Amino acid sequence: VNGCSGKMGKAVIKAADSAGLNIVPLSFGSAVENGKTVQRKCSCICLDEHPNLVVVDYTVPTAVNDNAELYCKVGVPFVMGTTGGDRDRLYKTVEDSKVYAVISPQMGKQVVAFLAAMEIMAEQFPGAFSGYSLQVMESHQTSKVDTSGTAKAVISCFQKLGVSFDMDQ
């Protein structure tokens, strides 16, 4: 679990531990976490020792692409729960590598189902909401580093349905 000092990283460790999964006692995060500079040592995980290794990443937006490139380079499947980064580059990195990855701005099953339904609707009814305006209001914990990936995904779906919206709003 990379980003294990954050809220989501801690929750993943707790859930994995309660499910009886073996957690590799090695993680890396950002150079600055919680406003403090963190000293990091680079370590190497021997994949022979951990043949079923899956990395769960909840680090920071600025680390998304570099982390994904590392995971793909060494051939480790991963779950990317961190939002931000260059998403097109992220998807291309994974696609080119053929490494299995789950990349989602939201891991709650209800929101995942909603976003999937919105994607289907956008494909089948492009432009159906042309002429309408959109206002997005979402709340998050105060420690959230970047704009909500869930909000961005919902906005993207509505844009495909024809709603004009400036993502910078």
C-alpha positions in Angstrom: 0.0 0.0 0.0 1.7 3.1 -1.2 0.5 6.2 0.6 -0.1 4.2 3.7 0.1 7.2 6.0 -3.0 8.8 4.5 -6.7 8.2 5.3 -7.4 5.8 2.4 -4.0 4.0 2.7 -4.7 3.3 6.4 -8.2 2.1 5.5 -6.9 -0.3 2.9 -4.3 -1.7 5.3 -7.0 -2.3 7.9 -9.4 -3.9 5.4 -6.6 -6.1 3.9 -5.4 -7.1 7.4 -8.9 -8.1 8.5 -9.4 -10.1 5.3 -6.2 -12.1 6.1 -4.2 -10.7 3.3 -0.4 -10.5 3.6 0.8 -6.9 3.5 4.3 -6.3 2.3 6.0 -4.2 5.0 7.3 -1.7 2.5 5.7 1.4 1.1 6.6 4.7 -0.5 4.8 8.0 -0.5 5.5 11.6 -1.5 8.5 13.7 -0.4 6.1 15.8 1.5 3.3 14.2 3.5 0.9 16.1 5.9 3.0 19.2 5.6 6.2 17.5 6.7 9.2 16.5 4.6 9.7 12.8 4.6 13.1 11.0 4.2 12.7 8.1 1.8 15.0 5.1 1.2 14.5 3.3 -2.1 14.0 -0.4 -1.6 13.6 -3.2 -4.0 10.8 -5.7 -3.7 11.8 -9.1 -5.0 8.9 -10.3 -7.1 10.0 -13.9 -6.6 9.3 -13.5 -2.9 5.9 -11.9 -3.6 4.6 -13.5 -6.7 1.0 -12.4 -6.1 1.9 -8.8 -5.3 -0.7 -6.2 -6.1 0.1 -2.5 -5.3 -2.6 -0.3 -4.0 -1.8 3.4 -4.6 -3.3 6.2 -2.6 -0.3 8.7 -2.8 -0.6 12.2 -4.2 -1.7 13.6 -7.6 1.8 14.6 -8.6 3.0 11.0 -8.2 0.3 9.3 -10.2 2.1 9.0 -13.6 5.6 8.2 -12.2 4.2 5.5 -9.9 2.1 3.9 -12.7 5.1 3.9 -15.0 7.2 2.1 -12.3 4.5 -0.5 -11.6 4.1 -1.1 -15.4 7.9 -1.3 -15.9 8.3 -4.0 -13.3 5.1 -5.8 -14.3 3.1 -5.4 -11.0 -0.7 -5.1 -11.2 -2.0 -2.2 -9.3 -5.1 -0.3 -8.0 -4.8 3.4 -8.5 -7.1 5.2 -6.2 -5.2 8.4 -6.4 -6.8 11.1 -8.5 -4.9 13.7 -10.6 -2.0 13.3 -12.8 -2.2 13.2 -16.6 -5.1 10.6 -17.0 -4.6 10.1 -20.7 -0.9 9.4 -20.1 -1.8 7.1 -17.3 -4.2 5.0 -19.4 -1.7 4.8 -22.3 1.0 3.7 -19.9 -1.1 0.8 -18.6 -2.5 -0.1 -22.1 1.0 -0.2 -23.6 2.3 -2.3 -20.8 -0.5 -4.9 -20.6 -0.3 -4.8 -16.8 -3.6 -5.3 -15.1 -4.8 -2.2 -13.3 -7.9 -0.8 -11.7 -8.0 3.0 -12.1 -10.9 4.7 -10.5 -11.6 8.2 -9.0 -14.0 6.5 -6.6 -14.1 3.1 -5.1 -17.6 3.1 -3.6 -19.7 0.6 -5.4 -22.7 2.9 -5.7 -20.7 5.7 -7.3 -18.9 3.2 -9.6 -22.3 1.9 -10.7 -23.6 5.5 -11.2 -20.5 6.5 -13.3 -20.8 3.3 -15.4 -24.5 4.1 -16.1 -23.6 7.6 -17.0 -21.0 6.4 -19.5 -23.5 4.1 -21.1 -26.0 6.9 -21.3 -23.5 9.3 -22.8 -22.6 6.7 -25.5 -26.2 6.0 -26.4 -27.6 9.6 -26.1 -24.7 12.0 -27.0 -25.8 15.6 -26.7 -29.1 14.7 -24.9 -28.6 17.5 -22.4 -27.5 20.2 -24.8 -28.6 23.6 -23.7 -28.8 22.7 -20.0 -26.5 24.2 -17.4 -24.6 22.2 -14.7 -23.7 23.1 -11.2 -21.6 20.7 -9.2 -21.4 20.7 -5.5 -19.3 18.1 -3.7 -17.9 17.9 -0.2 -14.7 16.2 0.9 -12.5 15.9 3.9 -10.5 19.1 4.4 -7.2 17.3 3.9 -8.0 16.3 0.3 -5.1 17.5 -1.8 -6.8 17.9 -5.2 -10.1 18.4 -6.9 -12.4 15.4 -6.5 -11.9 12.8 -9.2 -15.5 11.8 -8.7 -16.7 15.3 -9.5 -14.5 15.4 -12.5 -15.8 12.0 -13.7 -19.5 13.1 -13.3 -18.8 16.4 -15.1 -17.1 14.5 -18.0 -20.2 12.3 -18.4 -22.5 15.4 -18.5 -20.1 17.0 -21.1 -20.5 14.0 -23.3 -24.3 14.4 -22.9 -23.9 18.0 -24.3 -23.7 20.1 -21.2 -21.2 22.9 -21.5 -19.1 23.1 -18.3 -15.7 24.6 -17.5 -13.8 22.0 -15.5 -11.9 24.9 -13.8 -15.1 26.0 -12.1 
